[in-house]
Amino acid sequence: MLTEIRTAIRPAISLLLLLTLITGIAYPLAMTGVAQVLMPAQANGSLIREGDRVIGSKLIGQNFAAPGYFHPRPSAAGENGYDASASAASNLAPGSQDLRNRIANAIPATGSTSNVPPALVTTSASGLDPHISPEAAFAQIARVVQARGIPGTRVEALVRAETETPLLGFIGERRVNVLLLNRQLDRISANPPR
């Protein structure tokens, strides 16, 4: 009986070790190597740099609160929001009174009381969405123009230029990356906020 058990266990252990080497070591190393060769920027986090300093990632939202910047979606990630180590949604149901209160409290910060785009008052599923809708960007132009003192037509053109289209024309939504938009805004503005 003991011999039969050893005979049955030996191939199982061998197969476990072989599959661990293939799927746990060889395959991940191969995919990492391929990614580093074919798309190194994406494989390393789509980081955005100014000189030698990393200022963010195209994939992770961050907070911009100054009036001269476009503001991102609110974040429920972490205690103060925008915490990449604590990615989370609010998990509030559409009928939740807490959600209604949160939205009601967020509306005054948008500078408008009517036709507020949902992307300015609701959190994303991750709490770290780097994008807002073009409508949310256009809704903020007046505030940005007033804070920076640059022509509104120039800022509108910048928002249009930074608007990304759906992949292949139909996968996803039109969107604006807030960090990239604010970087372009700093480039054209003689009066960036601090």
C-alpha positions as a Python dict, from the first residue, in 0.01 Angstrom:
ca = {
    (1, 'M'): (0, 0, 0),
    (2, 'L'): (281, 241, 91),
    (3, 'T'): (451, 163, -239),
    (4, 'E'): (132, 242, -429),
    (5, 'I'): (103, 578, -252),
    (6, 'R'): (465, 666, -333),
    (7, 'T'): (409, 563, -693),
    (8, 'A'): (104, 793, -715),
    (9, 'I'): (262, 1088, -532),
    (10, 'R'): (591, 1101, -729),
    (11, 'P'): (430, 1204, -1064),
    (12, 'A'): (200, 1450, -885),
    (13, 'I'): (493, 1622, -713),
    (14, 'S'): (697, 1621, -1036),
    (15, 'L'): (408, 1773, -1229),
    (16, 'L'): (352, 2034, -956),
    (17, 'L'): (718, 2138, -970),
    (18, 'L'): (720, 2146, -1351),
    (19, 'L'): (404, 2357, -1372),
    (20, 'T'): (534, 2589, -1098),
    (21, 'L'): (852, 2646, -1299),
    (22, 'I'): (659, 2706, -1622),
    (23, 'T'): (366, 2913, -1499),
    (24, 'G'): (522, 3070, -1192),
    (25, 'I'): (869, 3158, -1319),
    (26, 'A'): (933, 3105, -1693),
    (27, 'Y'): (606, 3254, -1825),
    (28, 'P'): (609, 3568, -1604),
    (29, 'L'): (976, 3633, -1690),
    (30, 'A'): (907, 3587, -2061),
    (31, 'M'): (606, 3823, -2053),
    (32, 'T'): (804, 4081, -1856),
    (33, 'G'): (1084, 4064, -2112),
    (34, 'V'): (845, 4093, -2408),
    (35, 'A'): (666, 4388, -2246),
    (36, 'Q'): (994, 4566, -2174),
    (37, 'V'): (1099, 4527, -2538),
    (38, 'L'): (767, 4601, -2714),
    (39, 'M'): (618, 4867, -2484),
    (40, 'P'): (860, 4979, -2212),
    (41, 'A'): (667, 5294, -2110),
    (42, 'Q'): (347, 5099, -2041),
    (43, 'A'): (534, 4811, -1876),
    (44, 'N'): (688, 5058, -1632),
    (45, 'G'): (361, 5225, -1528),
    (46, 'S'): (309, 5492, -1799),
    (47, 'L'): (503, 5736, -1584),
    (48, 'I'): (512, 6106, -1668),
    (49, 'R'): (840, 6281, -1600),
    (50, 'E'): (967, 6635, -1583),
    (51, 'G'): (1338, 6594, -1626),
    (52, 'D'): (1449, 6326, -1380),
    (53, 'R'): (1145, 6370, -1154),
    (54, 'V'): (835, 6150, -1182),
    (55, 'I'): (526, 6372, -1148),
    (56, 'G'): (259, 6107, -1199),
    (57, 'S'): (122, 5834, -1419),
    (58, 'K'): (-119, 5848, -1710),
    (59, 'L'): (-308, 5566, -1539),
    (60, 'I'): (-357, 5700, -1184),
    (61, 'G'): (-558, 6007, -1096),
    (62, 'Q'): (-427, 6269, -859),
    (63, 'N'): (-584, 6564, -688),
    (64, 'F'): (-570, 6914, -832),
    (65, 'A'): (-748, 7161, -605),
    (66, 'A'): (-621, 7503, -716),
    (67, 'P'): (-879, 7707, -911),
    (68, 'G'): (-637, 7744, -1204),
    (69, 'Y'): (-631, 7370, -1268),
    (70, 'F'): (-887, 7129, -1407),
    (71, 'H'): (-1014, 6913, -1123),
    (72, 'P'): (-1043, 6534, -1147),
    (73, 'R'): (-1329, 6313, -1034),
    (74, 'P'): (-1371, 6290, -659),
    (75, 'S'): (-1186, 5996, -507),
    (76, 'A'): (-1288, 5745, -241),
    (77, 'A'): (-941, 5585, -239),
    (78, 'G'): (-793, 5616, 107),
    (79, 'E'): (-882, 5848, 390),
    (80, 'N'): (-816, 6169, 195),
    (81, 'G'): (-870, 6029, -155),
    (82, 'Y'): (-625, 5967, -441),
    (83, 'D'): (-427, 5713, -237),
    (84, 'A'): (-293, 5464, -494),
    (85, 'S'): (-221, 5210, -220),
    (86, 'A'): (-587, 5211, -112),
    (87, 'S'): (-777, 5197, -439),
    (88, 'A'): (-1148, 5167, -367),
    (89, 'A'): (-1487, 5289, -470),
    (90, 'S'): (-1745, 5436, -236),
    (91, 'N'): (-1966, 5125, -280),
    (92, 'L'): (-2275, 5337, -226),
    (93, 'A'): (-2589, 5222, -405),
    (94, 'P'): (-2762, 5461, -649),
    (95, 'G'): (-3051, 5502, -404),
    (96, 'S'): (-2824, 5565, -104),
    (97, 'Q'): (-2891, 5880, 100),
    (98, 'D'): (-2516, 5897, 176),
    (99, 'L'): (-2446, 5911, -199),
    (100, 'R'): (-2708, 6184, -246),
    (101, 'N'): (-2551, 6383, 39),
    (102, 'R'): (-2200, 6338, -104),
    (103, 'I'): (-2315, 6462, -445),
    (104, 'A'): (-2505, 6755, -292),
    (105, 'N'): (-2191, 6855, -98),
    (106, 'A'): (-1972, 6823, -409),
    (107, 'I'): (-2190, 7038, -636),
    (108, 'P'): (-2092, 7378, -484),
    (109, 'A'): (-1724, 7300, -541),
    (110, 'T'): (-1791, 7276, -916),
    (111, 'G'): (-1896, 7641, -930),
    (112, 'S'): (-2230, 7552, -1086),
    (113, 'T'): (-2568, 7453, -954),
    (114, 'S'): (-2726, 7323, -1273),
    (115, 'N'): (-2618, 7077, -1539),
    (116, 'V'): (-2319, 6955, -1340),
    (117, 'P'): (-2151, 6667, -1526),
    (118, 'P'): (-2161, 6345, -1320),
    (119, 'A'): (-1783, 6303, -1353),
    (120, 'L'): (-1733, 6606, -1127),
    (121, 'V'): (-1944, 6478, -837),
    (122, 'T'): (-1923, 6096, -845),
    (123, 'T'): (-1627, 5869, -776),
    (124, 'S'): (-1501, 5605, -1015),
    (125, 'A'): (-1487, 5233, -937),
    (126, 'S'): (-1118, 5252, -847),
    (127, 'G'): (-1124, 5597, -691),
    (128, 'L'): (-819, 5672, -907),
    (129, 'D'): (-963, 5737, -1252),
    (130, 'P'): (-725, 5976, -1431),
    (131, 'H'): (-993, 6086, -1678),
    (132, 'I'): (-1297, 6308, -1682),
    (133, 'S'): (-1553, 6346, -1956),
    (134, 'P'): (-1505, 6630, -2208),
    (135, 'E'): (-1826, 6779, -2066),
    (136, 'A'): (-1668, 6787, -1720),
    (137, 'A'): (-1362, 6962, -1862),
    (138, 'F'): (-1570, 7219, -2052),
    (139, 'A'): (-1773, 7287, -1736),
    (140, 'Q'): (-1451, 7396, -1560),
    (141, 'I'): (-1317, 7630, -1828),
    (142, 'A'): (-1467, 7950, -1683),
    (143, 'R'): (-1300, 7890, -1344),
    (144, 'V'): (-962, 7809, -1503),
    (145, 'V'): (-977, 8112, -1734),
    (146, 'Q'): (-1062, 8343, -1445),
    (147, 'A'): (-779, 8206, -1228),
    (148, 'R'): (-517, 8216, -1501),
    (149, 'G'): (-626, 8518, -1702),
    (150, 'I'): (-587, 8353, -2041),
    (151, 'P'): (-838, 8358, -2329),
    (152, 'G'): (-1123, 8109, -2298),
    (153, 'T'): (-1094, 8014, -2666),
    (154, 'R'): (-736, 7904, -2606),
    (155, 'V'): (-837, 7684, -2313),
    (156, 'E'): (-1132, 7541, -2510),
    (157, 'A'): (-895, 7451, -2794),
    (158, 'L'): (-663, 7285, -2543),
    (159, 'V'): (-948, 7073, -2403),
    (160, 'R'): (-1049, 6970, -2756),
    (161, 'A'): (-688, 6879, -2840),
    (162, 'E'): (-650, 6671, -2523),
    (163, 'T'): (-979, 6483, -2569),
    (164, 'E'): (-908, 6116, -2638),
    (165, 'T'): (-1143, 5921, -2862),
    (166, 'P'): (-1269, 5566, -2804),
    (167, 'L'): (-1033, 5285, -2903),
    (168, 'L'): (-1105, 5180, -3262),
    (169, 'G'): (-1378, 5444, -3263),
    (170, 'F'): (-1624, 5246, -3050),
    (171, 'I'): (-1455, 5089, -2745),
    (172, 'G'): (-1490, 5314, -2442),
    (173, 'E'): (-1590, 5678, -2411),
    (174, 'R'): (-1444, 6011, -2510),
    (175, 'R'): (-1229, 6126, -2218),
    (176, 'V'): (-972, 6380, -2104),
    (177, 'N'): (-669, 6286, -1894),
    (178, 'V'): (-662, 6552, -1618),
    (179, 'L'): (-286, 6535, -1551),
    (180, 'L'): (-196, 6566, -1920),
    (181, 'L'): (-447, 6851, -1966),
    (182, 'N'): (-306, 7041, -1667),
    (183, 'R'): (50, 6995, -1791),
    (184, 'Q'): (-47, 7143, -2127),
    (185, 'L'): (-226, 7424, -1946),
    (186, 'D'): (93, 7507, -1752),
    (187, 'R'): (284, 7517, -2080),
    (188, 'I'): (53, 7775, -2241),
    (189, 'S'): (-10, 7983, -1930),
    (190, 'A'): (217, 8261, -1815),
    (191, 'N'): (52, 8249, -1472),
    (192, 'P'): (47, 7888, -1341),
    (193, 'P'): (-105, 7850, -994),
    (194, 'R'): (105, 7731, -703),
}
